[in-house]
Every structure is written in C-alpha cells, then in structure tokens.
Amino acid sequence: MTREEIQSKILIVFKEEFEITNPGLDENLTEKYDFDSIDALELLGEIETLLGSELTRDEKKASMDIRTINQICDYIEQLAKKRIS
Amino acid sequence: MEKRVVITASAAITPIGHHKDEVIDSLVNGKSGVKELRDDKLLTDRVASKVFGTVSCPIEFNFERKYRKTMGPVAYYACQVVKEALESSGLDKGFISSGRLGVAFGSTHGSPTVQRDIYKTFFSHSQSKFSSIGAVDYLKSMVHTTAVNITKMFGITGRVISSSTACTTSSQSIGFGYEAVKYGLQDAMICGGADEYDTTTVAVFDNLLACSTDFNDTPHLTPRPFDTKRDGLVVGEGAGALLLEEYEFAKKRGAGIIGEVIGFSCNNNGGDLILPNMNGITETIKLGLQNAKIGPDEVDFVCAHATATKMGDVAEAMAIYKAYGDEPYVTGLKSYMGHTMGSCGVIEAIITLYMMEQGIIAPTLNLDEVDERCSMIRHTKKLRESDIRIAAIQNFAFGGVNTSLLIKKFE
C-alpha cells in the first residue's frame, strides 16, 4: 500500500464511519471534530481490517498519542512495512 | 422533610401511537397495536407465538453521531422520549446540567440486537481474530445503556439510577425517582424505561408456555386480560419518560403540572421467581396505599398489570379485590399493546395520565367474557366518561418483584 492509498482509504473511513468529511491532514481531530477515545478504538478496528491482521497490544498502545490524519497515515505505513518484512 | 412530587412532562413511543392524540384515538376506538411478529432471521421460525406489540409509526432519530455512536435501538428509544419530555418541560440547559436533575431509567437488558451480534461473532465459523467486537458494543449492550446515554446526550450530571427488573423496570424508575425528589436528594428526575424489538424475550416466554399462540392469525384479538379465552402474554416494544419535579420548584418556574405522584411501594414475593403470588401483590398494594397516606376507597382506577396469563390475571384480580374491593374500575392496558416489558410501567402511567386529563376510562380490549375467577372486581368493559382522581398503576416482574404507583390528578 502506498502512502496515497492509505490516506485515501483513511479519508473514506473518516467520511463513512465517523461522518468527518475532508479533515485537514494536520488538524487536531479531537479539538476540531470531537474525535474521542471511543472513536480512536473504533479506528483501530478499521485499521485492522485495512491491514488484514490483528494489532498487537504494543502496537495499539503506540497509537495513543496520534492526533491527526497525517499521524494516522504514518502509523499505518509503519505497520504495513513491518508486516511485509 | 417530605416534599410533594409533581409530574410536569411526559412522552411515549408505544404500539398504539407515538403522540398523545394517536394513543387516545386508539383507546377510544379500540385499536390494537399487536401485529404479526417481524422476522428476525434467527428465532422467529422456532417460536410458537407469532404476534408482537409493534411500534409502527415512523420516528426520526435525528441524533448527532457523537451521541448515536454508543446507542443500540433501546437507547434510541430512551433518548427520543427523554428529548421530547425535556423539550416540552421548558427546563433550561443550566438546570439540566446543574446536578439537581437526575436520571432513573432502565431496560430489561442492554440492546439485545447488539448482544446478538456479539454472540454471532463468538459462534460464527469465521477465522478472523481481528475487529470482532466493536469498541462501543459494550456501551450499547450494558444494562444501564439507556440511563447513561441519556446523561451524555443531555449533559445531565445528577444521580443515576438504572433499574433492570424486567416488567417492573420503569415502575421502579418512577418510584425511585419519586423518592429521590420526595426526600430532597434531587429537585427533578427524568424517569422511565424502554425496550426494543427482541425475539429472545418472545422465545423465553414461549418456552415457559406463557405466550399467546391461539391468535397468530388474528393478532388484534390478543392479549385478552381477564377473558376466558386468554392464552398468554404478547411481547411488545416501546418507551416512555416522565419528568418528576419538586412541587415548589415546578410552581416557581411556572411549569405545567399534569399530575402528582403521591405514593410508591415495592416488595418481593420472597419465594418463587416466576409464579405470580397473590399475597405478595396484595401486600405491595397495601404498602402503596400506606405510603400515599390514603385509604383504598380513595382509588378510582386501577391500571392492572394484567398480562393475560392464565394464573397471573387470577392472582391479580384476587389481590385487587382483597385490597380495594369492587369499587375502582380496572383496566388492563396491555390488551392494546402487548407487554412492552421494561417500558410497561411508564407507558401505563402515561396513558393513565392521558385518561385523567381527558376524563375517560378505556376498557380492557378483547374482554368479551370475564373469567369467573376474575369476576369479583369491577372491569371496565366499555369506554367510560369518568373522572379519575386517584389511580394505581401496578406491575409485577419475574423475580417476584411487585410495585404499586399512586398518581393523583393535580388540583
């Protein structure tokens, strides 16, 4: 998956699942869109579906400081690379 | 010091209508809300009872996603009726979030629709280990899902009581809410209950041979409380909310007062968890009268639990006669709607308030021939123009829980 593909898929998830349309890539999702801890947990489920594999406990913990779409894409990119290697 | 507790707003979603006019029209014209059981692709083929108290009116649940995301259907129902009740009450947002308004709300269990989805995940043959249970599934299926979704949606910060005692869920909600206001713990309580379409409940009662099956082809002819041909209860869905306020507080803010709660009792049969118990019911009726500080002759109308089971109706009729004699009119409102489970107490209280306001007493539907074992009480057999000054609403639940609520026309 390329960075562009990840970003495109995440923006679709945000539109369809979280009803957040075209968020700025570096906008703080919590401050701007009330994206809360429940949404974050739902997002992890969506990421598992996207990757086709379960996230480990440590991988989930590593997501806790994520605040923006760009950070989400960085996170998924790293996970995808790890699964290839 | 004990305070007076008045009712200042109500809202209900029932099988015989969503708004007051629709409900009254159904009562006056003898319209039943019992319909053919909807197919759930899971249990409906395996249960003998094919009838259900069905909410068929369109309801626009236009909640924002931030509220919706933690709700199953039962919480949608709950939040909708609370929204309508709070809107009609005129309470300001400052008070709602002041900590002086509490919530007493429940359901038989959390959302069974969501629970079924969780079980499907467990018992499906999918090899997938990820994304199996959603992060919010617990919040939708936990037993206090209605109460806390209400607190979140309306920013309520007062005390939370979430009764979950099957058929006495919402009568307890009103009773416990009444006590919270009566003893000065809160200035107001939003009280009620909800239950969604659920075939698991139908299957449970069906297995106990307690569900109606003889009228599968003519759903409107069942249930038949107190009638010789009654053959069991009909499960239903619905929701209701009542706003209770301390009288001086309500008067000061100029609230419209639609009734007064003057007493409540709750006891347990102390034995069998399923069988109805005449002594237990009689005792809760007497305790309710004591709590209201009134005599049995002051009650004009008894809104009976009357599920239309063979034994339950007889035990209840005997208890009513023992406690009240044969003076008050008795109606079983489940004859119109089926048994809306956790919401039956509040829905029946609201309909009683409607009848108080309209000066009518609706008859028990489908009561063609009174079972002689139930004949000692004064059944409402036809629509009556009659003032109800004090009404008793009684409900009984699996687990041997009994409640009696005494409501007075506001004067």
Chai-1 contact restraints between the chains, C-beta under 6 A:
chainA,res_idxA,chainB,res_idxB,connection_type,confidence,min_distance_angstrom,max_distance_angstrom,comment,restraint_id
A,E19,B,R65,contact,1.0,0.0,6.0,A-B,restraint_1
A,D34,B,K66,contact,1.0,0.0,6.0,A-B,restraint_2
A,I38,B,A135,contact,1.0,0.0,6.0,A-B,restraint_3
A,I38,B,V136,contact,1.0,0.0,6.0,A-B,restraint_4
A,L41,B,A135,contact,1.0,0.0,6.0,A-B,restraint_5
A,E42,B,A135,contact,1.0,0.0,6.0,A-B,restraint_6
A,G45,B,S131,contact,1.0,0.0,6.0,A-B,restraint_7
A,E48,B,F130,contact,1.0,0.0,6.0,A-B,restraint_8
A,E48,B,S131,contact,1.0,0.0,6.0,A-B,restraint_9
A,T49,B,S131,contact,1.0,0.0,6.0,A-B,restraint_10
A,E54,B,K129,contact,1.0,0.0,6.0,A-B,restraint_11
A,E54,B,F130,contact,1.0,0.0,6.0,A-B,restraint_12
